[in-house]
Amino acid sequence: MTQKELIKKCKKGNRAAQEELYRTYSAVLFGICLKYSRNKTEAEDNLHDSFMTIFEKIHQFGAKGSFEGWLKRITVNTVLQKYRKKEPLSLVTEVPDEGDDPGSAEESGQEPSLSTLLKFVQELPEKYRITFNLYVLDGYSHKEISESLGTSEGTSKSNLARARAILRDRIKNTKINIA
């Protein structure tokens, strides 16, 4: 079934088409959910909510632009909306203690793995994690981030700077295990 046919059938509420859409795009969208979530369980919840929104709003897709891009945008917006409802996104004043890990990535000459970096991003305070992901990974401007999160551009810039500082420290202070 072509993408056009799939979309058309999903617009009509065809369950088999919805299942195929899920199978086709769930891995990509789960990756987006994972980077905005604290853990795999939260990411799975976010993916579920995103697909519910996708199926609810699929009739709004007008075949202008990339369908996958539209799905990704719906997913990011669904996740952000969930966090906006939870609590206002504002500047975090305290950074959690990262622990005393004596090793150093710089000393070992090893780069942290992608899974380690993802873990570090997931462990960021929520406000920092969301701002970091939107700016660095998804290419949003500070103006777009501030509009999406209901904060000022200055708060967005400050949250990004603090997220980067935390990540830089975590990478610097991580003992790399060579397998």
C-alpha positions as CSV (number, residue, x, y, z in Angstrom):
1,M,0.0,0.0,0.0
2,T,1.4,3.4,-0.9
3,Q,1.7,6.2,1.6
4,K,-1.1,8.1,-0.1
5,E,-3.4,5.1,0.1
6,L,-2.4,4.5,3.7
7,I,-3.2,8.1,4.7
8,K,-6.5,8.0,2.8
9,K,-7.5,4.8,4.6
10,C,-6.4,6.1,8.0
11,K,-8.6,9.2,7.4
12,K,-11.5,6.8,7.0
13,G,-10.7,5.2,10.3
14,N,-9.5,1.9,8.8
15,R,-7.9,-0.1,11.7
16,A,-5.6,-2.2,9.5
17,A,-4.3,1.0,7.9
18,Q,-3.8,2.5,11.3
19,E,-1.9,-0.5,12.4
20,E,0.3,-0.4,9.4
21,L,1.0,3.3,10.0
22,Y,2.0,2.5,13.5
23,R,4.3,-0.3,12.4
24,T,5.9,1.9,9.8
25,Y,6.6,5.0,11.9
26,S,6.6,3.9,15.5
27,A,10.4,3.3,15.7
28,V,11.2,6.8,14.4
29,L,8.6,8.5,16.6
30,F,9.7,6.4,19.6
31,G,13.2,7.8,19.2
32,I,11.7,11.3,19.4
33,C,9.7,10.4,22.5
34,L,12.7,8.8,24.1
35,K,14.8,11.9,23.8
36,Y,12.1,14.0,25.5
37,S,11.4,11.4,28.2
38,R,13.1,10.4,31.5
39,N,12.9,6.7,30.7
40,K,11.6,4.1,28.3
41,T,8.2,3.7,30.1
42,E,7.5,7.5,29.9
43,A,8.6,7.4,26.2
44,E,6.2,4.6,25.5
45,D,3.4,6.6,27.1
46,N,4.3,9.6,25.0
47,L,4.4,7.5,21.9
48,H,0.9,6.2,22.6
49,D,-0.4,9.7,23.2
50,S,1.2,10.9,20.0
51,F,-0.4,8.2,17.9
52,M,-3.8,8.9,19.5
53,T,-3.3,12.6,18.4
54,I,-2.1,11.5,15.0
55,F,-5.1,9.3,14.3
56,E,-7.4,12.1,15.7
57,K,-5.9,14.8,13.5
58,I,-4.8,12.8,10.4
59,H,-7.7,14.4,8.4
60,Q,-5.8,17.7,8.8
61,F,-2.8,16.5,6.8
62,G,-3.2,18.2,3.4
63,A,-0.4,16.4,1.5
64,K,1.7,19.6,1.6
65,G,5.2,18.8,2.8
66,S,6.6,15.6,4.2
67,F,4.1,13.2,6.0
68,E,6.9,12.0,8.2
69,G,7.8,15.6,9.1
70,W,4.1,16.1,10.0
71,L,4.2,13.0,12.2
72,K,7.3,14.2,13.9
73,R,5.9,17.7,14.6
74,I,2.7,16.1,16.0
75,T,4.8,13.9,18.3
76,V,7.0,16.8,19.6
77,N,3.9,19.0,20.1
78,T,2.0,16.2,21.9
79,V,5.0,15.6,24.3
80,L,5.4,19.3,24.9
81,Q,1.7,19.8,25.6
82,K,1.9,17.0,28.1
83,Y,4.7,18.8,30.0
84,R,3.0,22.2,29.8
85,K,-0.1,20.7,31.5
86,K,2.1,19.1,34.2
87,E,3.7,22.3,35.4
88,P,4.9,25.6,34.0
89,L,8.3,25.3,32.4
90,S,10.6,27.8,34.1
91,L,14.2,28.2,35.0
92,V,15.5,25.5,37.3
93,T,17.5,27.1,40.1
94,E,19.2,24.0,41.5
95,V,21.0,21.3,39.6
96,P,20.9,17.8,41.1
97,D,24.2,16.4,42.4
98,E,25.7,14.3,39.7
99,G,27.7,12.1,42.1
100,D,31.4,11.6,42.5
101,D,32.7,9.4,39.7
102,P,36.5,9.6,39.7
103,G,37.1,8.6,36.1
104,S,37.3,11.0,33.2
105,A,36.4,10.6,29.6
106,E,39.2,13.0,28.6
107,E,41.8,11.0,30.6
108,S,40.8,7.7,29.0
109,G,40.7,9.2,25.5
110,Q,37.4,7.5,24.8
111,E,34.2,9.2,23.7
112,P,31.0,8.3,25.6
113,S,28.7,5.9,23.7
114,L,25.4,7.2,22.1
115,S,23.4,5.3,24.8
116,T,25.5,7.0,27.5
117,L,24.9,10.4,26.0
118,L,21.1,9.7,25.7
119,K,21.1,8.6,29.4
120,F,22.8,11.9,30.3
121,V,20.3,13.9,28.3
122,Q,17.4,12.0,29.9
123,E,18.8,12.7,33.4
124,L,18.8,16.5,32.8
125,P,16.2,18.4,34.8
126,E,13.0,18.5,32.7
127,K,13.2,22.2,31.7
128,Y,16.8,21.8,30.5
129,R,16.2,18.5,28.7
130,I,13.3,19.9,26.7
131,T,15.1,23.1,25.8
132,F,18.3,21.2,24.9
133,N,16.4,18.8,22.7
134,L,14.3,21.4,20.9
135,Y,17.4,23.6,20.2
136,V,20.2,21.2,19.6
137,L,18.5,18.1,18.2
138,D,15.4,19.5,16.5
139,G,16.7,22.9,15.3
140,Y,14.2,25.2,17.0
141,S,15.1,28.8,17.5
142,H,15.0,30.4,21.0
143,K,12.0,32.4,19.9
144,E,10.2,29.2,18.8
145,I,11.1,27.4,22.0
146,S,9.9,30.4,24.2
147,E,6.6,30.4,22.3
148,S,6.2,26.6,22.6
149,L,7.0,26.5,26.3
150,G,5.4,29.9,27.3
151,T,8.7,31.3,28.6
152,S,11.0,34.2,27.6
153,E,13.8,33.8,25.0
154,G,16.2,34.6,27.9
155,T,14.9,31.7,29.9
156,S,15.4,29.5,26.8
157,K,19.0,30.6,26.4
158,S,19.7,30.2,30.1
159,N,18.2,26.7,30.2
160,L,20.2,25.7,27.1
161,A,23.5,27.0,28.6
162,R,22.8,25.2,31.9
163,A,21.9,22.0,30.1
164,R,25.2,22.2,28.1
165,A,27.2,22.8,31.2
166,I,25.7,19.8,33.0
167,L,26.3,17.6,30.0
168,R,29.8,18.9,29.6
169,D,30.5,18.1,33.3
170,R,28.9,14.7,33.1
171,I,30.9,13.7,30.0
172,K,34.1,15.1,31.6
173,N,33.5,13.2,34.8
174,T,32.3,9.9,33.4
175,K,34.5,6.8,33.7
176,I,34.4,5.1,30.4
177,N,34.3,1.3,30.6
178,I,36.1,-0.2,27.6
179,A,34.4,-3.4,26.7
